[in-house]
Amino acid sequence: MIISQSQLRQSYSDTFVSLSDERTKTKQFSRASAKDKITIFLSHKHDEVKVLEQTIRLLKNCNVDIYVDWMDEEMPKHTCVKTAERLKEKIKNCNRFILIGTEDAINSKWCNWELGQGDIHKFENDHLSILPIKRDYEDYSGNEYIELYPTIQYEDGTRGYVIKDFDNGKVIYVPPVKGIYRPILGYIPKGYYVQIQHDEDGITIQILVKLEDWLKG
């Protein structure tokens, strides 16, 4: 299920997020040589501050550290080639890459450039995902390339699964596959999942793993 802005706003509402605190953490994070926590490069449209706050709130519940480029004091004051070089470095060094995929972000040249870098460094190991977010009461048009990448989705407990498996302690769910009949074994519990899509012999298979498990690797 594509997440709406109101759904995201209600997620983990008990977690307070201060962007000034995040700025301090980003400063420390950008200078640290080693981290105990999983680190996320969070690509986003810079003027979408509310959506950024809400996404940070969601991810912070998974005990991760987040890198936000404009909070990094070592970034050049004005966009230049050094900006791109530092972004490439951070995307490469962070453990995960997540694009906050609003309609405006999808159409942003910088977000698309960052996604391209994420594709180079993170996609092969399934360490990249897109969080598609639609405006309330509107459809999500997105972009065709979103289907290439894992996406963060919200499951409301109504979608069935035909396979439940375990991989290194992680629970994996497979919803019904179009064109192949298998009995419904149960329903995917409510929560946020990373949906990874695989095409095999013309058949599309979706694999869902809990967001916190995906972040842990």
C-alpha positions as CSV (number, residue, x, y, z in Angstrom):
1,M,0.0,0.0,0.0
2,I,1.4,3.4,-1.0
3,I,1.7,5.6,2.1
4,S,-0.2,8.9,2.2
5,Q,1.1,12.0,3.9
6,S,-1.5,11.6,6.7
7,Q,-0.6,7.9,7.3
8,L,3.0,8.8,7.6
9,R,2.2,11.6,10.0
10,Q,0.4,9.2,12.3
11,S,3.2,6.6,12.2
12,Y,5.0,6.2,15.5
13,S,3.5,9.5,16.8
14,D,5.0,8.9,20.2
15,T,8.5,9.6,18.9
16,F,9.5,13.2,19.1
17,V,12.0,14.4,16.4
18,S,13.8,17.7,16.5
19,L,15.6,18.7,13.4
20,S,18.1,20.8,15.4
21,D,19.0,17.6,17.3
22,E,19.3,15.7,14.0
23,R,21.6,18.5,12.7
24,T,23.9,17.9,15.7
25,K,23.8,14.1,15.2
26,T,24.6,14.6,11.5
27,K,27.6,16.8,12.4
28,Q,28.9,14.0,14.7
29,F,28.0,11.3,12.2
30,S,29.8,13.1,9.3
31,R,33.0,13.1,11.3
32,A,32.8,9.7,12.8
33,S,35.1,7.0,11.5
34,A,33.0,4.1,12.8
35,K,29.4,3.6,13.8
36,D,27.7,1.0,16.0
37,K,24.3,1.7,14.4
38,I,23.1,1.1,10.8
39,T,23.5,4.4,8.9
40,I,21.0,5.6,6.3
41,F,21.6,8.2,3.5
42,L,18.2,9.9,3.3
43,S,17.6,11.4,-0.1
44,H,14.7,13.9,-0.2
45,K,13.4,17.2,-1.7
46,H,14.9,19.9,0.5
47,D,11.8,22.0,0.8
48,E,9.7,19.1,2.1
49,V,10.6,19.5,5.7
50,K,7.5,18.1,7.3
51,V,7.8,14.9,5.3
52,L,11.4,14.7,6.3
53,E,10.6,15.0,10.0
54,Q,7.9,12.3,9.7
55,T,10.2,9.9,7.8
56,I,13.0,10.4,10.4
57,R,10.4,9.6,13.1
58,L,9.5,6.4,11.4
59,L,13.1,5.3,10.9
60,K,14.3,6.3,14.3
61,N,12.1,3.6,15.8
62,C,14.4,1.1,14.1
63,N,17.4,2.3,16.0
64,V,19.4,3.7,13.1
65,D,21.4,6.9,12.4
66,I,20.4,9.1,9.5
67,Y,22.5,11.3,7.2
68,V,20.8,14.4,5.9
69,D,23.1,16.3,3.5
70,W,22.0,19.9,4.3
71,M,22.7,19.3,8.0
72,D,26.3,18.4,7.2
73,E,28.5,21.4,8.1
74,E,31.2,20.0,5.9
75,M,29.1,20.5,2.8
76,P,30.1,23.4,0.6
77,K,28.0,26.5,1.2
78,H,27.1,26.7,-2.5
79,T,26.5,23.8,-4.8
80,C,29.6,22.8,-6.8
81,V,31.6,19.8,-7.8
82,K,32.7,19.3,-4.2
83,T,29.0,18.9,-3.3
84,A,28.6,16.0,-5.7
85,E,31.9,14.4,-4.5
86,R,30.8,14.5,-0.9
87,L,27.4,13.2,-1.7
88,K,29.0,10.3,-3.6
89,E,31.2,9.5,-0.6
90,K,28.3,9.5,1.9
91,I,26.1,7.4,-0.3
92,K,28.9,4.9,-0.7
93,N,29.8,4.8,3.0
94,C,26.3,4.7,4.5
95,N,24.8,1.2,5.0
96,R,21.5,1.9,3.4
97,F,20.0,4.4,0.8
98,I,16.4,5.5,1.1
99,L,14.7,8.0,-1.3
100,I,11.7,9.8,0.1
101,G,9.7,9.4,-3.1
102,T,7.2,12.2,-3.1
103,E,6.0,13.4,-6.5
104,D,8.2,16.4,-6.3
105,A,11.3,14.4,-5.3
106,I,10.7,12.0,-8.2
107,N,10.9,15.0,-10.5
108,S,13.9,16.5,-8.8
109,K,17.2,16.3,-10.8
110,W,19.3,16.1,-7.6
111,C,17.1,13.3,-6.1
112,N,17.4,11.4,-9.4
113,W,21.2,11.9,-9.4
114,E,21.4,10.6,-5.8
115,L,19.3,7.6,-6.7
116,G,21.6,6.9,-9.6
117,Q,24.5,6.8,-7.1
118,G,22.5,4.6,-4.8
119,D,21.9,2.3,-7.7
120,I,25.6,2.0,-8.3
121,H,26.6,1.3,-4.6
122,K,23.5,-0.2,-2.9
123,F,21.1,-1.8,-5.3
124,E,22.9,-5.0,-6.0
125,N,22.8,-6.0,-2.3
126,D,19.2,-4.9,-1.8
127,H,20.5,-2.0,0.3
128,L,18.4,0.6,-1.5
129,S,14.7,1.3,-1.3
130,I,12.2,4.0,-2.1
131,L,9.5,5.3,0.3
132,P,6.7,6.3,-2.1
133,I,4.5,9.0,-0.5
134,K,1.4,10.4,-2.1
135,R,-0.6,13.5,-1.3
136,D,-3.8,12.9,0.7
137,Y,-6.8,12.0,-1.5
138,E,-4.7,11.9,-4.6
139,D,-3.3,9.0,-6.8
140,Y,0.4,8.4,-7.0
141,S,1.8,8.6,-10.5
142,G,5.4,8.3,-9.5
143,N,7.7,7.1,-12.3
144,E,8.2,3.9,-14.2
145,Y,11.6,3.3,-12.8
146,I,10.2,3.0,-9.2
147,E,9.2,-0.5,-10.2
148,L,12.8,-1.4,-10.5
149,Y,13.6,-0.8,-6.9
150,P,12.5,-2.2,-3.5
151,T,9.8,0.0,-2.0
152,I,8.8,0.7,1.6
153,Q,5.1,-0.1,2.0
154,Y,2.5,-0.2,4.8
155,E,0.5,-3.4,5.3
156,D,-2.8,-2.9,7.0
157,G,-3.3,-6.6,7.9
158,T,-5.7,-7.4,5.0
159,R,-3.3,-8.8,2.4
160,G,-2.9,-12.6,2.5
161,Y,0.3,-14.5,2.0
162,V,0.9,-17.9,0.3
163,I,4.5,-18.4,1.6
164,K,6.0,-17.6,5.0
165,D,9.7,-18.3,5.3
166,F,12.7,-17.5,7.5
167,D,16.0,-16.1,6.4
168,N,18.7,-15.6,9.1
169,G,16.1,-14.9,11.7
170,K,14.0,-12.6,9.5
171,V,10.4,-13.5,8.6
172,I,9.7,-13.3,4.9
173,Y,6.2,-13.2,3.3
174,V,5.2,-13.8,-0.3
175,P,1.7,-12.5,-1.3
176,P,-0.3,-14.4,-4.0
177,V,1.5,-14.5,-7.4
178,K,-0.6,-13.5,-10.4
179,G,-1.3,-16.5,-12.6
180,I,-0.3,-19.1,-10.0
181,Y,-2.8,-20.5,-7.5
182,R,-1.7,-21.3,-4.0
183,P,-3.9,-21.3,-0.9
184,I,-3.8,-18.3,1.4
185,L,-2.0,-19.4,4.6
186,G,-2.6,-16.2,6.6
187,Y,-2.4,-12.5,6.6
188,I,0.6,-10.2,6.7
189,P,0.7,-8.5,10.1
190,K,0.2,-4.7,10.2
191,G,3.4,-2.6,9.9
192,Y,6.0,-1.3,7.5
193,Y,7.7,-3.6,5.1
194,V,10.3,-3.5,2.3
195,Q,8.8,-5.1,-0.8
196,I,11.4,-6.6,-3.1
197,Q,10.3,-7.6,-6.5
198,H,11.8,-10.4,-8.6
199,D,10.9,-11.5,-12.1
200,E,11.5,-15.1,-12.9
201,D,10.5,-16.5,-16.3
202,G,8.0,-13.7,-16.9
203,I,6.4,-14.2,-13.4
204,T,6.6,-11.3,-10.9
205,I,7.2,-12.4,-7.3
206,Q,7.0,-10.0,-4.4
207,I,8.9,-10.6,-1.2
208,L,8.1,-8.7,1.9
209,V,10.4,-8.3,4.9
210,K,9.8,-6.1,7.9
211,L,11.4,-2.6,7.6
212,E,13.5,-3.1,10.8
213,D,14.8,-6.4,9.6
214,W,15.7,-5.0,6.2
215,L,17.6,-2.2,7.9
216,K,19.5,-4.7,10.1
217,G,20.6,-6.5,6.9
